[in-house]
């Protein structure tokens, strides 16, 4: 499937042939609440009532606002979420995003896409790590 632009163009999302949703945020993105709402709406539309694992690439994300963080507790079509980043900044952003006590899906941070994909497609649900 061809990637679909999310909301204001800050990101792209697609459903891969392996039945994994993949969201990539663009370079130097500052995530606002509306951006996260738009991404969730696009993900829900692609999923068409089903749930899929979701890989979110935050490598290029600059900042997640408090308003965006508040939206993360809203359930979408993600059965589990892997946040992918390659820098200490990505890890800080992921920790900020995951600092909610109750996330709607098991969520983990990875620095390796292969490790993230392996975890996403596991049969049994793992524990959520913050």
C-alpha angles and dihedrals in degrees: 000000000000115000117260122219113243118228112297093011097267092124148016128222132191140168106235126218086255091061095251121132111227122198119185121188116211127246117296093001119176105201116220127186091259091054092055092044090051092048092050092049091051091047091050091049092051092046091053095203097323130101124238135176112264128216112196116192107209095166092117097035113122101188144354113212123219089249091056091047090055090058092057091079089065115101118240133168093288114117089190134353131222116192111207122203137148105202140060087251090058090051091051091049091048092049090049091049093046097044091100112109092223118041116179093232136024105278132190138170122234136182092197122066091205092054091046092051092047091053093045095056097045113127099224121060111250127211119275114251123201 
